[in-house]
Amino acid sequence: MMNAPALFRLREPLATLPSLVVLAVLILAGVQKATELQRKEDPQPVQISLMEVPPPPPPQPKPQVEPQPKPVEPPKKQEAPKPVAKPAPVKQAPAPVDPAPPSANAPILPATPPQPSAPATPPVQSAPVAPPSPPPANTANIEQTYVGQLRAHLNSIKRYPTGREASTLRPQGKVRVWFVLKRDGSVVDSGIESSSNSMLLDDAARKTINRAAFAPFPEESYKGESTHRFTADLEFIPV
């Protein structure tokens, strides 16, 4: 009964005793583990040895190339002097021998007369070259140009018909006229080849032919013809 109060007083220290025991065991285990780690040594110790590195060999001197002696040229052979040709000796002509005087008994031959020389042939003169003739004129172009001049002249002098009837009707149309000319340009005959269906316009075309003064034929045109027939179209438009 007397131990009961003592145990009651020591209940708290006794309750913490297991914890202290566990803590002590853990501490001892940790200390022992640390000691094992510190004592563990490497079974294969590392040996470090110092080696002396030999110094590099000194550079070898470059072999000196001895200059090759130049080949000695053989002495040139001196050419032997060419022999100088000696001038040929000049032969002297023999002195002329005077002919012996003719004897009194020797016949005297007549001297040979000189033969006449052949007459010189006179130089042959070439025939004079005639100048090139001018090219012939193109007759067709000349005649076509002349016809164009005639028609242009008629259209320049044509007059629209005047009067009360022309002002009232005001006809319009084209008249084809024909006319025969001499080589001097004078009118031989004329007429209406294609009417305009208007007497006023046809009459105005006839008056145009009578009023015209035609140029004479060109010399190169209508060769062999004393007269020639022409045609022209006259168009009348009221103004």
FENKAGI-V29623 format. One record per residue. RES is the residue in three letters. SS is DSSP state (~ for helix, > for strand, _ for the rest). NEAR is the number of other ideal C-beta (glycine too) atoms within 10 Angstrom. Layout:
[[RES SS NEAR] [RES SS NEAR]]
This chain:
[[MET _ 4] [MET ~ 5] [ASN ~ 7] [ALA ~ 8] [PRO ~ 9] [ALA ~ 8] [LEU ~ 9] [PHE ~ 9] [ARG ~ 9] [LEU _ 11] [ARG ~ 8] [GLU ~ 9] [PRO ~ 9] [LEU ~ 9] [ALA ~ 9] [THR ~ 10] [LEU ~ 11] [PRO ~ 9] [SER ~ 9] [LEU ~ 10] [VAL ~ 10] [VAL ~ 10] [LEU ~ 11] [ALA ~ 10] [VAL ~ 10] [LEU ~ 10] [ILE ~ 10] [LEU ~ 10] [ALA ~ 10] [GLY ~ 10] [VAL ~ 10] [GLN ~ 10] [LYS ~ 10] [ALA ~ 10] [THR ~ 10] [GLU ~ 9] [LEU ~ 8] [GLN ~ 8] [ARG ~ 7] [LYS _ 8] [GLU _ 7] [ASP _ 6] [PRO _ 5] [GLN _ 6] [PRO _ 7] [VAL _ 5] [GLN _ 5] [ILE _ 5] [SER _ 4] [LEU _ 4] [MET _ 5] [GLU _ 5] [VAL _ 5] [PRO _ 6] [PRO _ 6] [PRO _ 6] [PRO _ 6] [PRO _ 6] [PRO _ 6] [GLN _ 6] [PRO _ 6] [LYS _ 6] [PRO _ 6] [GLN _ 6] [VAL _ 6] [GLU _ 6] [PRO _ 6] [GLN _ 6] [PRO _ 6] [LYS _ 6] [PRO _ 6] [VAL _ 6] [GLU _ 6] [PRO _ 6] [PRO _ 6] [LYS _ 6] [LYS _ 6] [GLN _ 6] [GLU _ 6] [ALA _ 6] [PRO _ 6] [LYS _ 6] [PRO _ 6] [VAL _ 6] [ALA _ 6] [LYS _ 6] [PRO _ 6] [ALA _ 6] [PRO _ 6] [VAL _ 6] [LYS _ 6] [GLN _ 6] [ALA _ 6] [PRO _ 6] [ALA _ 6] [PRO _ 6] [VAL _ 6] [ASP _ 6] [PRO _ 6] [ALA _ 7] [PRO _ 7] [PRO _ 9] [SER _ 6] [ALA _ 5] [ASN _ 5] [ALA _ 9] [PRO _ 5] [ILE _ 6] [LEU _ 6] [PRO _ 5] [ALA _ 6] [THR _ 6] [PRO _ 6] [PRO _ 6] [GLN _ 6] [PRO _ 6] [SER _ 6] [ALA _ 6] [PRO _ 6] [ALA _ 6] [THR _ 6] [PRO _ 6] [PRO _ 6] [VAL _ 5] [GLN _ 6] [SER _ 6] [ALA _ 5] [PRO _ 6] [VAL _ 6] [ALA _ 6] [PRO _ 6] [PRO _ 6] [SER _ 6] [PRO _ 6] [PRO _ 6] [PRO _ 7] [ALA _ 12] [ASN _ 11] [THR ~ 13] [ALA ~ 9] [ASN ~ 11] [ILE ~ 16] [GLU ~ 16] [GLN ~ 11] [THR ~ 12] [TYR ~ 19] [VAL ~ 15] [GLY ~ 10] [GLN ~ 11] [LEU ~ 18] [ARG ~ 14] [ALA ~ 10] [HIS ~ 16] [LEU ~ 20] [ASN ~ 13] [SER ~ 9] [ILE ~ 12] [LYS _ 20] [ARG _ 10] [TYR _ 15] [PRO _ 21] [THR _ 10] [GLY _ 9] [ARG ~ 7] [GLU ~ 12] [ALA ~ 17] [SER ~ 10] [THR ~ 7] [LEU ~ 13] [ARG _ 13] [PRO _ 19] [GLN _ 13] [GLY > 16] [LYS > 14] [VAL > 24] [ARG > 14] [VAL > 20] [TRP > 15] [PHE > 22] [VAL > 14] [LEU > 22] [LYS > 15] [ARG _ 15] [ASP _ 10] [GLY _ 13] [SER _ 12] [VAL > 14] [VAL > 12] [ASP > 11] [SER > 19] [GLY > 12] [ILE > 16] [GLU > 13] [SER > 14] [SER _ 14] [SER _ 20] [ASN _ 10] [SER _ 17] [MET ~ 12] [LEU ~ 18] [LEU ~ 23] [ASP ~ 22] [ASP ~ 13] [ALA ~ 21] [ALA ~ 25] [ARG ~ 15] [LYS ~ 14] [THR ~ 22] [ILE ~ 21] [ASN ~ 9] [ARG ~ 11] [ALA _ 19] [ALA _ 9] [PHE _ 19] [ALA _ 12] [PRO _ 12] [PHE _ 21] [PRO _ 15] [GLU _ 10] [GLU _ 14] [SER _ 19] [TYR _ 17] [LYS _ 8] [GLY _ 4] [GLU _ 11] [SER _ 10] [THR > 13] [HIS > 17] [ARG > 12] [PHE > 16] [THR > 13] [ALA > 22] [ASP > 14] [LEU > 20] [GLU > 13] [PHE > 22] [ILE _ 10] [PRO _ 11] [VAL _ 4]]
